[in-house]
């Protein structure tokens, strides 16, 4: 018999497990279809051009951090406890407008960077991919509605539909031996179509145009989100700094293989944020008083998930790489297996963000990721002659240092027994 107070009992008795399964299914679908699409792109372009393709996607991810100024970590707890329809529309409208402004700024900055810093042949690729920044985060507000409600089936269905269309389009381009520009257009259109599906599929709070943003709520989201945003920027730099730095250090063929391995790691990594989104509403936001155990049990669950993914993906790595990328990517499997180790400290460090924010310690989030970024950069920016191995080494150190720093702050928080902003006084 499962004890009534156990974490497993809590998961079964709430929507958390069901939401986790749906969101995990979405990521499995995304992983499968992304693997098919990426494999076809890699086979069409070859290692050299595929490296450029991955560089453009990595650059877009870095600039996308600007659109996260009012992130899920800040907005989800407040939305989860808001039951008044009028207040919900104020929150959603303020969040949507703030993210739209940030996404537009991200596009303008990426466009400026590409025009002044990138080679001429790469500029159209950067500009087209940058258009997705305008819609990704604003329309993820609609996704947030279902994530907070832990009713996420529509998210999986949307991913299935959009990913199917993307794979079909990539397959057609593969048969045509299309250039890199055509694939970039398809990947940008993926985000635009996802936004449209959310717009027409998630309607319980009405159309976004009926929401009522206010300057006061936007100011609150900006003020609270700014600290978390700094942490997210540091995290995104951690996740992408290896590809941006090693792009100029490795030869084109080797970098293409490394980019392929890290593309697979990205697919595994995003199970971490999905798990936090699915579990946090029940285990943290609506769980009442926050204790040290209620904090640590989320970390234990995330660590267990990371270990399962690391072992499973590591065993299947040679088969996955051969199936997706084919010949010319001989070293990719070994690179992927080594890089999988970073998931364990990485997932736990992600869970700490939700715990610290729920307790009102927003300032700790940028501190822990900033310390991790500094540690990782010190092992990556100087060329120690380790080749591609410096990438996973720097990532692993960055996540581990961030995790240790966060655990130290968490321990100090409970030792000092401060009042938690969202979860009540810490006993």
C-alpha positions as CSV (number, residue, x, y, z in Angstrom):
1,X,0.0,0.0,0.0
2,X,1.3,3.5,-0.9
3,X,1.6,5.8,2.1
4,X,-0.8,8.7,1.9
5,X,1.9,11.3,2.3
6,X,4.3,9.9,-0.1
7,X,5.4,11.7,-3.3
8,X,4.1,8.8,-5.4
9,X,0.7,9.0,-3.7
10,X,0.6,12.7,-4.4
11,X,1.4,12.1,-8.1
12,X,-1.3,9.5,-8.4
13,X,-4.0,11.5,-6.6
14,X,-3.5,14.6,-8.7
15,X,-3.2,15.4,-12.4
16,X,0.6,15.7,-12.1
17,X,1.3,12.1,-13.4
18,X,-1.3,12.4,-16.2
19,X,0.1,15.8,-17.3
20,X,3.7,14.4,-17.1
21,X,2.7,11.5,-19.4
22,X,1.1,13.8,-21.9
23,X,4.0,16.3,-22.0
24,X,6.5,13.4,-22.1
25,X,4.5,12.0,-25.0
26,X,4.8,15.3,-26.7
27,X,8.6,15.2,-26.3
28,X,8.8,11.7,-27.5
29,X,6.8,12.7,-30.6
30,X,8.9,15.7,-31.0
31,X,12.1,13.7,-30.6
32,X,11.0,11.0,-33.1
33,X,9.9,13.5,-35.8
34,X,12.8,15.8,-35.1
35,X,15.2,12.9,-35.5
36,X,13.6,12.0,-38.8
37,X,13.8,15.7,-40.0
38,X,17.3,16.3,-38.8
39,X,18.5,13.0,-40.3
40,X,17.2,14.0,-43.7
41,X,18.6,17.5,-43.4
42,X,22.0,16.1,-42.5
43,X,22.0,13.6,-45.3
44,X,21.1,16.3,-47.8
45,X,23.5,19.0,-46.7
46,X,26.5,16.9,-45.5
47,X,28.6,17.6,-42.5
48,X,29.9,21.0,-43.5
49,X,26.6,22.7,-44.4
50,X,24.8,20.8,-41.6
51,X,27.2,22.5,-39.2
52,X,26.1,25.9,-40.5
53,X,22.4,24.8,-40.2
54,X,23.0,24.0,-36.6
55,X,24.9,27.2,-36.0
56,X,21.9,29.2,-37.2
57,X,19.5,27.3,-34.9
58,X,21.9,27.8,-32.0
59,X,22.1,31.5,-32.6
60,X,18.3,31.7,-32.7
61,X,18.1,29.9,-29.4
62,X,20.5,32.4,-27.8
63,X,18.5,35.4,-29.0
64,X,15.3,33.7,-28.0
65,X,16.4,34.2,-24.4
66,X,15.3,37.8,-24.7
67,X,11.7,36.7,-25.2
68,X,11.8,34.9,-21.8
69,X,11.5,38.1,-19.8
70,X,8.3,36.8,-18.2
71,X,9.1,33.2,-18.0
72,X,6.9,30.2,-17.0
73,X,8.7,30.0,-13.7
74,X,7.4,33.4,-12.7
75,X,4.0,33.4,-14.4
76,X,2.8,29.8,-13.7
77,X,2.6,30.1,-9.8
78,X,0.5,33.2,-10.1
79,X,-1.8,31.8,-12.8
80,X,-2.2,28.5,-10.9
81,X,-3.8,30.3,-7.9
82,X,-5.9,32.7,-9.9
83,X,-9.5,31.6,-10.2
84,X,-11.3,34.9,-11.1
85,X,-12.0,35.1,-14.9
86,X,-11.4,38.9,-15.0
87,X,-8.2,38.6,-13.1
88,X,-7.0,35.7,-15.3
89,X,-7.6,37.8,-18.4
90,X,-5.5,40.7,-16.9
91,X,-2.7,38.3,-16.1
92,X,-2.8,36.6,-19.5
93,X,-3.1,39.8,-21.5
94,X,-0.2,41.5,-19.6
95,X,1.9,38.4,-20.1
96,X,1.1,38.2,-23.8
97,X,1.9,41.8,-24.5
98,X,5.1,41.8,-22.5
99,X,6.3,38.6,-24.3
100,X,5.3,40.1,-27.7
101,X,7.4,43.2,-27.0
102,X,10.3,41.1,-25.9
103,X,10.0,38.7,-28.9
104,X,10.0,41.6,-31.3
105,X,13.1,43.1,-29.6
106,X,14.8,39.7,-29.9
107,X,14.1,39.6,-33.7
108,X,15.4,43.1,-34.2
109,X,18.6,42.3,-32.3
110,X,19.2,39.0,-34.2
111,X,18.6,40.8,-37.4
112,X,21.1,43.6,-36.5
113,X,23.6,41.0,-35.4
114,X,23.3,39.1,-38.7
115,X,23.6,42.1,-40.9
116,X,26.7,43.5,-39.1
117,X,28.5,40.4,-37.8
118,X,27.6,37.4,-40.1
119,X,28.9,36.6,-43.6
120,X,26.7,37.7,-46.4
121,X,25.6,34.2,-47.4
122,X,24.5,33.5,-43.8
123,X,22.4,36.7,-43.3
124,X,19.2,35.5,-45.0
125,X,19.3,32.3,-43.0
126,X,19.5,34.3,-39.7
127,X,16.8,36.7,-40.7
128,X,14.3,34.1,-41.7
129,X,14.9,32.0,-38.6
130,X,14.7,35.1,-36.5
131,X,11.1,35.7,-37.6
132,X,10.0,32.8,-35.3
133,X,11.1,34.8,-32.3
134,X,8.2,37.1,-32.7
135,X,5.6,34.4,-32.1
136,X,7.2,31.6,-30.0
137,X,6.9,33.1,-26.5
138,X,3.8,35.2,-26.9
139,X,1.7,32.3,-28.1
140,X,3.3,30.0,-25.5
141,X,1.0,31.9,-23.1
142,X,-1.8,29.8,-24.6
143,X,0.3,26.6,-23.9
144,X,0.9,27.8,-20.4
145,X,-2.9,27.9,-19.7
146,X,-3.1,24.1,-20.3
147,X,0.2,23.4,-18.5
148,X,-1.0,25.1,-15.3
149,X,-4.3,23.4,-15.6
150,X,-2.4,20.1,-16.1
151,X,-4.7,19.3,-19.1
152,X,-2.0,19.0,-21.8
153,X,-3.5,16.6,-24.4
154,X,-3.9,19.4,-26.9
155,X,-0.2,20.2,-26.7
156,X,0.7,16.6,-27.7
157,X,-1.8,16.6,-30.5
158,X,-0.5,20.0,-31.8
159,X,3.1,18.7,-31.8
160,X,2.0,15.5,-33.6
161,X,0.3,17.5,-36.3
162,X,3.0,20.2,-36.8
163,X,5.9,17.7,-36.6
164,X,4.2,15.4,-39.2
165,X,3.9,18.3,-41.6
166,X,7.5,19.4,-41.0
167,X,8.8,15.9,-41.7
168,X,6.8,15.7,-44.9
169,X,8.1,19.1,-46.1
170,X,11.7,18.1,-45.2
171,X,11.3,14.7,-47.0
172,X,10.1,16.6,-50.1
173,X,13.2,18.9,-49.9
174,X,15.4,15.8,-49.4
175,X,14.2,14.3,-52.7
176,X,14.8,17.6,-54.4
177,X,18.3,18.0,-52.9
178,X,17.2,21.4,-51.7
179,X,19.7,24.1,-50.4
180,X,20.0,25.0,-46.8
181,X,17.7,28.1,-47.2
182,X,14.8,25.9,-47.9
183,X,15.3,23.9,-44.7
184,X,15.6,27.1,-42.7
185,X,12.2,28.2,-44.1
186,X,10.6,25.0,-43.0
187,X,12.0,25.2,-39.5
188,X,10.8,28.8,-39.1
189,X,7.4,27.8,-40.4
190,X,7.2,25.1,-37.7
191,X,7.0,27.7,-35.0
192,X,4.5,29.8,-36.9
193,X,2.1,26.9,-37.4
194,X,2.4,25.8,-33.8
195,X,1.4,29.3,-32.7
196,X,-1.7,29.1,-35.0
197,X,-2.7,25.7,-33.6
198,X,-2.5,27.0,-30.0
199,X,-4.5,30.0,-31.0
200,X,-7.4,28.0,-32.4
201,X,-7.2,25.0,-30.1
202,X,-6.9,26.7,-26.6
203,X,-9.9,28.9,-26.2
204,X,-11.2,28.6,-22.6
205,X,-10.0,32.1,-21.7
206,X,-11.1,33.6,-25.0
207,X,-9.1,35.1,-27.9
208,X,-5.9,37.0,-26.9
209,X,-7.4,40.1,-28.3
210,X,-10.1,39.9,-25.6
211,X,-7.6,39.8,-22.8
212,X,-7.0,43.0,-20.8
213,X,-3.4,43.8,-20.2
214,X,-2.6,46.4,-17.5
215,X,0.6,48.4,-16.9
216,X,0.6,47.4,-13.3
217,X,0.6,43.7,-14.0
218,X,3.1,44.0,-16.8
219,X,5.3,45.9,-14.4
220,X,5.1,43.1,-11.9
221,X,5.9,40.5,-14.4
222,X,8.8,42.5,-15.7
223,X,10.2,43.3,-12.2
224,X,10.0,39.6,-11.0
225,X,10.8,38.2,-14.4
226,X,13.9,40.3,-14.9
227,X,15.9,38.4,-12.3
228,X,14.7,35.0,-13.6
229,X,15.4,36.2,-17.1
230,X,19.1,36.8,-16.2
231,X,19.2,33.2,-15.0
232,X,17.6,31.9,-18.2
233,X,20.0,33.8,-20.3
234,X,22.9,32.3,-18.4
235,X,21.3,28.8,-18.8
236,X,20.8,29.2,-22.6
237,X,24.4,30.4,-22.9
238,X,25.5,27.3,-21.0
239,X,23.5,25.1,-23.4
240,X,24.8,26.8,-26.5
241,X,28.2,28.2,-25.7
242,X,30.0,25.0,-26.8
243,X,28.5,25.2,-30.3
244,X,29.2,28.9,-30.7
245,X,32.8,28.6,-29.6
246,X,33.8,25.3,-31.1
247,X,32.4,26.4,-34.4
248,X,35.5,28.4,-35.0
249,X,37.9,25.9,-33.4
250,X,37.0,22.6,-35.0
251,X,37.2,21.7,-38.7
252,X,33.9,21.8,-40.5
253,X,33.5,18.0,-40.7
254,X,34.2,17.3,-37.1
255,X,32.0,20.2,-36.0
256,X,29.2,18.9,-38.0
257,X,29.4,15.6,-36.2
258,X,29.6,17.3,-32.8
259,X,26.6,19.5,-33.7
260,X,24.6,16.3,-34.6
261,X,25.5,14.8,-31.2
262,X,24.4,17.9,-29.3
263,X,21.2,18.1,-31.4
264,X,20.3,14.7,-30.0
265,X,21.3,16.0,-26.5
266,X,18.9,18.9,-26.9
267,X,16.0,16.5,-27.5
268,X,16.9,14.6,-24.3
269,X,17.5,17.8,-22.4
270,X,14.0,19.2,-22.9
271,X,12.5,16.3,-20.9
272,X,13.8,18.3,-17.9
273,X,11.7,21.5,-18.4
274,X,8.7,19.3,-19.3
275,X,9.0,17.3,-16.1
276,X,9.3,20.5,-14.0
277,X,6.2,22.0,-15.7
278,X,4.2,18.9,-15.2
279,X,5.1,18.2,-11.6
280,X,5.6,21.6,-10.0
281,X,1.9,22.7,-9.9
282,X,1.0,19.7,-7.6
283,X,4.2,19.2,-5.7
284,X,5.0,22.9,-5.2
285,X,2.4,25.5,-6.2
286,X,-0.7,23.9,-4.7
287,X,1.0,21.9,-2.0
288,X,0.7,24.4,0.8
289,X,3.5,25.0,3.1
290,X,6.9,24.4,1.6
291,X,9.2,22.1,3.6
292,X,12.8,20.9,2.9
293,X,11.4,17.5,2.0
294,X,8.8,18.9,-0.4
295,X,11.7,20.7,-2.1
296,X,14.0,17.7,-2.2
297,X,11.5,15.2,-3.4
298,X,11.1,17.1,-6.7
299,X,14.8,17.0,-7.2
300,X,14.9,13.3,-6.5
301,X,12.2,12.6,-9.1
302,X,14.0,14.7,-11.7
303,X,17.4,13.1,-11.0
304,X,15.8,9.6,-11.4
305,X,14.3,10.6,-14.7
306,X,17.7,12.0,-15.9
307,X,19.4,8.7,-15.0
308,X,16.8,6.7,-16.9
309,X,17.2,8.9,-20.0
310,X,21.0,8.8,-19.7
311,X,21.1,5.0,-19.5
312,X,18.4,4.3,-22.2
313,X,19.7,6.9,-24.7
314,X,23.3,5.8,-24.1
315,X,22.6,2.2,-24.9
316,X,20.6,3.1,-28.0
317,X,23.1,5.8,-29.2
318,X,24.9,3.8,-31.9
319,X,21.6,2.6,-33.4
320,X,20.0,6.1,-33.2
321,X,22.9,7.8,-34.9
322,X,23.2,5.2,-37.6
323,X,19.4,5.4,-38.3
324,X,19.2,9.1,-38.3
325,X,22.4,10.4,-39.7
326,X,23.8,7.5,-41.7
327,X,27.4,7.4,-43.0
328,X,29.7,10.3,-42.3
329,X,28.8,10.7,-38.7
330,X,31.0,7.9,-37.2
331,X,32.0,9.8,-34.1
332,X,28.6,11.2,-33.2
333,X,27.5,8.3,-31.1
334,X,30.5,8.5,-28.8
335,X,30.0,12.3,-28.5
336,X,26.4,11.8,-27.6
337,X,27.0,9.2,-25.0
338,X,29.6,11.3,-23.2
339,X,27.3,14.4,-23.3
340,X,24.4,12.6,-21.8
341,X,26.1,12.7,-18.4
342,X,25.2,16.4,-18.1
343,X,21.5,15.6,-17.8
344,X,21.8,14.4,-14.2
345,X,23.0,17.7,-12.6
346,X,21.2,19.6,-15.3
347,X,17.7,18.3,-14.5
348,X,18.2,18.8,-10.7
349,X,19.5,22.3,-11.3
350,X,16.3,23.1,-13.3
351,X,14.1,21.8,-10.5
352,X,15.9,24.1,-8.1
353,X,14.7,27.1,-10.1
354,X,11.0,26.2,-9.4
355,X,11.7,25.6,-5.8
356,X,13.7,28.8,-5.2
357,X,11.1,30.9,-7.1
358,X,8.2,29.4,-5.2
359,X,10.0,30.2,-1.9
360,X,10.4,33.9,-3.1
361,X,14.2,33.7,-3.6
362,X,14.1,35.0,-7.2
363,X,17.6,36.5,-6.8
364,X,19.2,33.1,-6.3
365,X,18.3,31.9,-9.8
366,X,20.5,34.2,-11.8
367,X,23.3,33.8,-9.2
368,X,23.4,30.0,-9.5
369,X,23.2,29.9,-13.3
370,X,25.7,32.8,-13.5
371,X,28.2,31.0,-11.3
372,X,27.7,27.9,-13.5
373,X,28.2,29.8,-16.7
374,X,31.4,31.4,-15.4
375,X,32.8,28.0,-14.4
376,X,31.9,26.4,-17.7
377,X,33.3,29.3,-19.7
378,X,36.6,29.0,-17.9
379,X,36.9,25.5,-19.2
380,X,35.7,26.2,-22.7
381,X,37.0,29.6,-23.8
382,X,40.7,28.8,-23.5
383,X,41.9,26.2,-25.9
384,X,43.3,23.3,-23.8
385,X,43.9,21.1,-26.9
386,X,41.1,18.7,-25.9
387,X,39.2,19.2,-29.1
388,X,35.5,18.5,-29.0
389,X,35.8,17.0,-25.5
390,X,36.0,20.5,-24.0
391,X,32.3,21.0,-24.9
392,X,30.7,18.3,-22.7
393,X,33.3,18.9,-20.0
394,X,32.4,22.6,-19.8
395,X,28.6,21.8,-19.9
396,X,28.9,19.2,-17.1
397,X,30.9,21.5,-14.9
398,X,28.5,24.4,-15.5
399,X,25.5,22.4,-14.5
400,X,27.2,20.8,-11.5
401,X,28.4,24.1,-10.1
402,X,25.0,25.6,-10.6
403,X,23.4,22.7,-8.8
404,X,25.8,22.9,-5.9
405,X,25.3,26.6,-5.6
406,X,21.6,26.2,-5.6
407,X,21.6,23.5,-3.0
408,X,23.7,25.7,-0.8
409,X,21.3,28.6,-1.1
410,X,18.4,26.2,-0.5
411,X,20.0,24.9,2.7
412,X,20.7,28.4,3.9
413,X,17.1,29.3,3.1
414,X,15.7,26.5,5.3
415,X,18.3,26.9,7.9
416,X,17.4,30.6,8.3
417,X,13.6,29.8,8.2
418,X,12.5,32.8,6.2
419,X,9.0,33.4,5.1
420,X,8.3,31.9,1.7
421,X,6.6,34.3,-0.7
422,X,4.4,31.7,-2.4
423,X,4.4,28.7,-0.2
424,X,4.0,30.3,3.3
425,X,6.5,30.2,6.1
426,X,9.1,27.5,5.9
427,X,8.7,25.2,8.9
